[in-house]
Amino acid sequence: MKFELQHTDPQTKARVGEITTDHGKIQTPIFMPVGTAGTVKAVQQRELKEDINADIILGNTYHLYLRPGLDTLEKAGGLHKFNGWDRPILTDSGGYQVFSLSGNRKINEEGVIFKSHIDGSKHVFTPENIMDIQRTIGADIIMAFDECTPYPADHRYAKESMERTHRWLKRCTEQFDSTEGKYGYSQTLFPIVQGSTYKDLRKQSAETIASFEREGNAIGGLSVGEPAEDMYEMTDLVTDILPKDKPRYLMGVGTPANILEGIACGVDMFDCVMPTRQARHGQLFTTQGIINIKNKRWEQDLSPIDAELGGYVSTFYSKAYLRHLIRSQELLGAQIASVHNLTFYLWLVRQAREHILAGDFREWKNIMVKKLMQRL
Amino acid sequence: MKFELQHTDPQTKARVGEITTDHGKIQTPIFMPVGTAGTVKAVQQRELKEDINADIILGNTYHLYLRPGLDTLEKAGGLHKFNGWDRPILTDSGGYQVFSLSGNRKINEEGVIFKSHIDGSKHVFTPENIMDIQRTIGADIIMAFDECTPYPADHRYAKESMERTHRWLKRCTEQFDSTEGKYGYSQTLFPIVQGSTYKDLRKQSAETIASFEREGNAIGGLSVGEPAEDMYEMTDLVTDILPKDKPRYLMGVGTPANILEGIACGVDMFDCVMPTRQARHGQLFTTQGIINIKNKRWEQDLSPIDAELGGYVSTFYSKAYLRHLIRSQELLGAQIASVHNLTFYLWLVRQAREHILAGDFREWKNIMVKKLMQRL
């Protein structure tokens, strides 16, 4: 993997860059649609490429490991071949999912023993086997096995959790560096900064993570319930420490406003289930603000979903028709809203990129944060 | 509406023709995808046009009347404008749905009083208001308000039901002929032959329906549980009576084999929820036979869903990937399987058309009926 930092905004810490992987280039800042089980929910691969124009998507190690399973993925030649997505893929480490299985998992220094949510079968994730599993899934960017420290956490727990994440990182890198990709293309490993909302821990974690000198770095454990101001403060603190010549990925973030503020803090990569999950519930992110399409207000509004955004679904279908579909629980409603929201998210980061290059990012961002979060 | 009968098979009663409506031409024999609530479930309008290449789709009067409702549809300028489908649309009369609401409907000579399945509100359908409702929905082809006689029915009930359908037809035609389309294009009314599985009744009904001299005729009350042989026998009997220079529509039919046999009996138009409903349950109709994609057999089958069929979803996605999606209850599974099955159904009727024109329809049909219904 190669990262070229192309421009830095003089007024904020926003950056423009380009990541090169064996599956193609990613122009940053970028938003990565989440494809949990090897599919971005309700979106055809063709739509993801041609309509949304995603540079990279995510897969979830926990889900893919359980189903379709490593045998099938390896037989296919990796996830790209299995699902037909030939651009870059990033996989999370599964840590977030298994830690969330409260009652169905046991943590010790070695790793996590957990029960499958599908059939109750027992499995173990360790830093080492998670590297092997992600090697087999075949993502271009693979994530270290960490604990996403829950919020709130007291300082003592946050510190212990962070320190285990750091110890596990060492094991991850040793395993990763002593193995090779299975399908003839390169993979790279991103470590993850933790430390909850404690400045001293975030600083310590960022320094530790930076010292591993990997090709990119991630910031985890944010957007988990803390106030947005805390998220921005921690991100800002961490990006002051992480190396400038490597991409920074703020995990699980977020709303359009969160993403713009994250970019201002010097973040290059984002992912979140929000655009697709909210789409299925009828919440639309548009160039004019947020729409709850179920509202009576849209019942006879025959105007396009978002004429300014452009693209097939956003200009072809009307608000009234989409409202009808979502209220009638028609699958097409989820499809249209998902493609629309993702098109909007990709538009947003590309607009940010242009404004950073044009030198007016800060003014634009301050206007957009207000505009995009208003409820229409 | 205009119907041109272009060719009749010398060995069977199969026909090739072309229907011209103000929303475009329909080449027959044709299969019409069902778009109950103004959407063919899980299929984008663009896919319906460009991938499946449907000439005409159905809408359900009962569903559309309740939701989005006539106000919204009229404000939009009819269903074509509301859902963006600019090719022909046929609406059923709602009779089938309201008669199925057993316990929540009362039938008398005037019409049917029923309760909405959505909110329990009371409504009345009569032959007259059903014409008005379909005028407002704006379908190109609208159906008479009939009773789809349930199966089995004794001769006495079947006769009474048929006679009421005939009396209601007179009221339908009077109302239809004394009103006009609301949106500047022509609409036409198809009456429906009933008579259960009784030859005398079917003959009588076909003669009565033919005597109304409408632009097309439908055969209802079949594919409701009777043996396939009875369906073919009744269809064959009815098409001997219905005028040759008008299209015949066999309602709610059916499997690929049913459709081929129906074509052999001289039917021109078909509709059925089967391809989309079965798709959502993982049953695929392919050029090689029927696939239950959930079967373990397909777990690691990385071959395309149906290479011979062609088209985006059927060649881009593998059986193993589709199996994974359907088992994981991912929306994309329903989407891919629905587009695939409808592509297959449209391929099937177009193949039939070519073989009728080529003069080898009967041989081809006899081979295909066996091939297409085998379980792989």
Boltz contact constraints between the chains, C-beta under 6 A:
constraints:
  - contact:
      token1: [A, 37]
      token2: [B, 328]
      max_distance: 6.0
  - contact:
      token1: [A, 37]
      token2: [B, 330]
      max_distance: 6.0
  - contact:
      token1: [A, 39]
      token2: [B, 330]
      max_distance: 6.0
  - contact:
      token1: [A, 39]
      token2: [B, 332]
      max_distance: 6.0
  - contact:
      token1: [A, 41]
      token2: [B, 331]
      max_distance: 6.0
  - contact:
      token1: [A, 42]
      token2: [B, 331]
      max_distance: 6.0
  - contact:
      token1: [A, 67]
      token2: [B, 328]
      max_distance: 6.0
  - contact:
      token1: [A, 68]
      token2: [B, 324]
      max_distance: 6.0
  - contact:
      token1: [A, 72]
      token2: [B, 300]
      max_distance: 6.0
  - contact:
      token1: [A, 75]
      token2: [B, 300]
      max_distance: 6.0
  - contact:
      token1: [A, 76]
      token2: [B, 302]
      max_distance: 6.0
  - contact:
      token1: [A, 82]
      token2: [B, 321]
      max_distance: 6.0
  - contact:
      token1: [A, 83]
      token2: [B, 321]
      max_distance: 6.0
  - contact:
      token1: [A, 84]
      token2: [B, 316]
      max_distance: 6.0
  - contact:
      token1: [A, 300]
      token2: [B, 72]
      max_distance: 6.0
  - contact:
      token1: [A, 300]
      token2: [B, 75]
      max_distance: 6.0
  - contact:
      token1: [A, 302]
      token2: [B, 76]
      max_distance: 6.0
  - contact:
      token1: [A, 316]
      token2: [B, 84]
      max_distance: 6.0
  - contact:
      token1: [A, 321]
      token2: [B, 82]
      max_distance: 6.0
  - contact:
      token1: [A, 321]
      token2: [B, 83]
      max_distance: 6.0
  - contact:
      token1: [A, 324]
      token2: [B, 68]
      max_distance: 6.0
  - contact:
      token1: [A, 328]
      token2: [B, 37]
      max_distance: 6.0
  - contact:
      token1: [A, 328]
      token2: [B, 67]
      max_distance: 6.0
  - contact:
      token1: [A, 330]
      token2: [B, 37]
      max_distance: 6.0
  - contact:
      token1: [A, 330]
      token2: [B, 39]
      max_distance: 6.0
  - contact:
      token1: [A, 331]
      token2: [B, 41]
      max_distance: 6.0
  - contact:
      token1: [A, 331]
      token2: [B, 42]
      max_distance: 6.0
  - contact:
      token1: [A, 331]
      token2: [B, 334]
      max_distance: 6.0
  - contact:
      token1: [A, 332]
      token2: [B, 39]
      max_distance: 6.0
  - contact:
      token1: [A, 334]
      token2: [B, 331]
      max_distance: 6.0
